[in-house]
Structures are given as structure tokens and as C-alpha cells.
């Protein structure tokens, strides 16, 4: 297909496609003439991935380039490639000076070890959880992650990982990871707040046979 058809099918404007080509985020098409190139389904998949990273993941061009480089590096294992996307999705957390941070970080490391989870020692999620634990204690929020761990473990192993085409195109695997992590993460948070509202209403409702004025 020509670039005009690629634009129509992907919904991405031609100037934007040309920008992605210049930046190396989108691989070049097959040159058929001096000013003409042909594109195929791999370009459509890559454009879907780029839009997912930009619009859903809210990632910078620099981060997207790193992910695209990982996708194109066929020697990189799929797990490591997906890890590149995971790290990019994590918010930047600056370690805080002092013993409180060191204790929280050590607590997270021990927590991950006790769970038997294979999480890279330098994964940004470790710092993210450490910062969360610090804020919880500063605000007097009880720290009990066990119920959440069980829910997450089941959700990830039985649902989320099954949605990722590990044996399919590498672009598609990263796209599924990003969309699933971000969009279902938002949906999960929304459903939790809805459930909280519903449970609050149930608990605060009048007992059967009594009115609210009783």
C-alpha cells in the first residue's frame, strides 16, 4: 500500500508518518521509485504500537525509540523486550535521602523475595512501592498488602498474561502489554471506587423494615 493508504487505514496523518520514518520509529517501506515506497501490515502494526505508547502510555519520543529498538532487536528475549516497555511505563521516582527510604527499600526487596517473584533488582517498581509504603506510614494508613497480592497474582497469571501473544509479532506483544497495563489498570481502579461506593451505600442503608428516619 502507498503512504496515503497507510494513513487512511491507520488514522495517522501523512506528515506524522513521515516524522516517525525520519525518527526511526517506523521502518522504511520498500522503495518502488525515487519518490514512492510501498508499505504493508507490519507498518500498520508498528503505527498501532506507536499510537498506543503515545496516547495511552503517555510516553516520550525518547522512550518510544528505546521500546522500538527492543522490538526490532530479534536477539533480545521477549521477556526482556516487554521489560523495556514496563520500565518506560513506570513513573520516575527519586530515592529519598535518609534511613526511612533505605528501610522501605529493604522492606520491598524482602517482600518481593518472600513472594518468590522474579523482579529485576533495579526495576523502578521497587522504588515506586517503597515510596508508597513511606507515604502510607506518614499518613497513618495501615500497611497490609497481602489481600492485594492474592488478587494481583491471580489476575496476572490467569487473565493478563494470556492476553499477550508471546509467540506472535513482537510489536503486537508490546502493544498488548501497554494497553492491558494502562487501560485495564484504569478500569480496575474505577471499578474499585464504584465497588466502594456501592458497599458504603449497602452498609449505611437502613435495616430491613426500618425507614431512614427511624
JOFENSUL-V334787 format. One record per run of one state. SS is the DSSP state (~ for helix, > for strand, _ for the rest). FROM is the first residue (numbers start at 1). LEN is the number of residues. Records with the same first field share a line. If there is no record, write none. Layout:
BEGIN
SS = FROM-LEN / FROM-LEN
END
This chain:
BEGIN
_ = 1-2 / 11-3 / 24-6 / 34-2 / 39-2 / 57-4 / 73-5 / 90-9 / 116-8 / 139-7 / 164-6 / 205-10
~ = 3-8 / 14-10 / 41-16 / 61-12 / 78-12 / 99-17 / 124-15 / 146-18 / 170-35
> = 30-4 / 36-3
END
